[in-house]
Amino acid sequence: MKFFISILVTGLLAFACGLYLPWWSVAVASFIVASLIYQSPLRSFLTGFCAIMLLWFVLILMINAANDNILAERISLVMGMGGSYMLVILSCAIGAVVGGLGALTGSLLRKVM
Amino acid sequence: MNSRFGYMKIVYFLLSLSVTLIVIVLLSLGFGKAPPFGKFLSPQHGFWQNAEPATQQYSGDLNISSIGHSTEIYFDDRLVPHIFAQDESDAFFAQGYLHAKFRLWQMEFQTLVAAGRLTEVLGAGPDSAFLNNDRSMRRMGMVYGAKRSLAEMEKDETTKKQLTAYTNGVNYYIENLTQAELPLEYKLLNYMPEKWSPLKTALLLKYLSFDLTGSESDVEYTNAKAFFTEEEFKKLYPLWHESSSPVIPPGTYFPPPFDSIFPPPSADSLYFKWKHAVNVETIKTDQDNGSNNWVAGGSKTLSGRPILCNDPHLGLNLPSLWFEVQITTSAYSVYGASLPGAPPVVIGFNDNIAWGVTNASRDVLDFYSITFNGNDKSQYLLNNEWKKAELIIETYRMKDGSAFTDTVAYTVFGPVMYDDRFNGKGRVGADINLAVRWMAHEPSNELKALCDLNRAKNYNDYAESIKYFSCPGQNFAFASKTGDIAIWQQGTFPEKWKMQGDFIMPGTDTSYKWKSFIPQQENPHILNPERGFVSSANQVPADTSYPYYLGGDYDVYRGLQINRMLEIMSGITPEDMQRMQNENFNAFAEAAVSYLIQHVKFEALTDDEKTYHELIRTWNRRNDNDLSGPTIFLNWYEEFEKMIWNDELAKQPGASKVPQSATLIEALKRDNTFPFIDDINTPEKETIEDIATKSFQKACVTLALAEKNGKLSWGRFKDTGIRHLLRMEPLSRLHLNIGGGRNVINATQQYKGPSWKMIVQLTDETEAYGIYPGGQNGNAGSRHYDEFVSDWADGKYYRLWHMKKNESADKRVTSILKFSPSFFK
């Protein structure tokens, strides 16, 4: 339960931060949530990882559907990828790793306290 | 125990923190050509934010302190903004805002190119290509010219106000731009826009001058003169082509010149007989940067009113060079194509008149050979004395933060563009120092010409306004609702003695300077000619009865074909004009193909070659996309031309110039034993039959390969494409299967062609059509990015909507953007 609540809170906070702060604010959001809602470092990492991955995945899906996949297709070719789905995977993976690391750091800070 | 655990906890935390920070930093930096992945792929910041919903609206209400009155912008279904403002300042503010909103990256990028600052965003490039381009721009005095023109523009109170309003509009957009809204290319290349300035607008206009006057061949002609005899030279590069059909109808009276000028006494020895080849590779723009415009007068049209047509042929790029806009103030209402980066409309029409431009193609860029006193270039020889040169240090900042410095010497002629530090390709040994004298160095206010033209009501207003247009010289075609038609070749042109500036001139003697300029009133022009039409297509402006020296580098066949067609047409409708702009008849092929076929030794051909022979023999001389004739002709003529010229030109030291195609065909038709026919590298003496046959056989090899790849049809072979400015294929529209080509009215070549096609019938209710190969929104994530390309490729047009204020409820209006004056900063 704590795991799912953490994911939800991290996702919402990361979204809000993203509106006003630079892209790496997703790490700050998962860091804050992980240091407030205590879980083991591994579970925290997974929380941040899943939260940002899901957040970015949902956002990208919405943007891309409204855009009829025009730009994702073009950019995937610019970046030498096989198709826009790979761009989606790469984006979400980057968000997930950064989110996971932020949460891990937050959880470890909590342990120090 | 506890303290050790506590210690380890801190280590784990710090370790995790460091890893996190390092990952974030790495994902925020770009490596090589790759964008910073984290920043670029974040859905709330990166490129995903540029992926516009297909149903995107552009409506809004903005409170702005720097405008005077409420301004409304109505976007139609093609995203053309119709600006309704009280006065010009508010209108130009809005135009600046809109240019920035839809084309910011492009307009800034083009000014970076003009200012020689490409290295700042792209680095030095492969083989220092970008650095060399930057150095060429600065060394030819682009920034120098822009600054001088800006000072001239700002002397004029009205122009200054207009420029300020426009600049404020652009900067209002930039200041309120978020990381998410940043145009895609900034994100890809990882840099930020600067604030706009009037100097950037001046630079953009100078870049246009470079694009349209930068194709001169002084170095090539100098090398040819050094190698060939005078007689040979005249055969290679004649000053007149018999097939020419000048802009001003032959037989038109020209008053005697205001003054006669002669070459300096030393010209024979120091200039004409100076035999010195030059190791310089000049930067130049494509000579095919041409255009068509014509006006059929009321006597030739069905409506009894003039129809004006214009299609400037420039590089076909995405985002497009042009942005359609309507500007309506309480004083006037104009519609047309504007240049992102500058107010107002460049080619268009208002409630009373229409106008269009083509390039005058006159030579207004000359080189002078400078003698320096020693290596530091601080002194140069002038009239037997050492004169001090002004040394300007140019610094080029690289993308990686390093810098490159270069010193440029300024002389009385102009900046020394080529010297021992730079020959166009990089560093070379001392050979020659060439100072450049260029019309675009002169202070001028072209913006005033355009702004006045936008509000012109009649012929007099038009003739008065274009006087301010100095460089690049243009043929301004004009038509009014009152039935007047006219054309002026307008620009400030140096008065030259015969062949002055065709070669590098001695830079040690001020008597070789441009002495004066041709009085504006004596520029070639005609109002309501008897023949009922005016036209221009970069051909020679007038025949030899024009009292000033015109040089010989002019296009021949498009102008010929346009005049032939207009001569016989009558009862013309706008639809006829659409067909004419899309006309694919190849007047050069008409002149050349029968001649070539006549001289092929048919019996010497193989069966396969005979098939191609039959295809070109029966070809209707039209460059239609589905025909193989144009492909066969192009390949054959290219081989033919090489076999005629290359043996001689290869022996000439330094850069050389292949003579014009009209030169060759006219010469051969006059004289079957033209001396250049023989291949001087073989012992036997080739005849025209030998060369025609050999070149055909050689072309057949290429043709067979093209056929195997399904590229024998002209549209496939030519392979027209609209390329992104950064040459990124996925952001381009390539492989368009369309006809046209060189020497054809439909001048669509591979990467250049009709960049804006406009037809305006000046009936009481204006009937106008237009299209350009692009879309209004420069964002590759918008459906408006390349919206018009397919219709353009199909030769279609859009009916242009010159909206009236009371039509705001029209269903074509898709979004409304309102600017209201605000008293709070």
Interface residues (C-beta under 8 A of the other chain):
Chain A: F15 G18 L19 P22 W23 W24 V26 A27 F31 P41 W56 L59 I60 I63 N64 A66 N67 D68 I70 L71 A72 E73 R74 I75 L77 V78 M79 L87 L90 S91 I94 G95 V97 V98 L101 G102 L104 T105 L108 L109 K111 V112
Chain B: G6 K9 I10 Y12 F13 S16 L17 V19 T20 V23 I24 L27 S28 A34 F37 G38 K39 L41 S42 P43 Q44 H45 G46 F47 W48 Q49 N50 A51 E52 P53 A54 T55 Q179 L184 L188 M728 E729 P730 L731 A780 G781 S782 R783 Y785
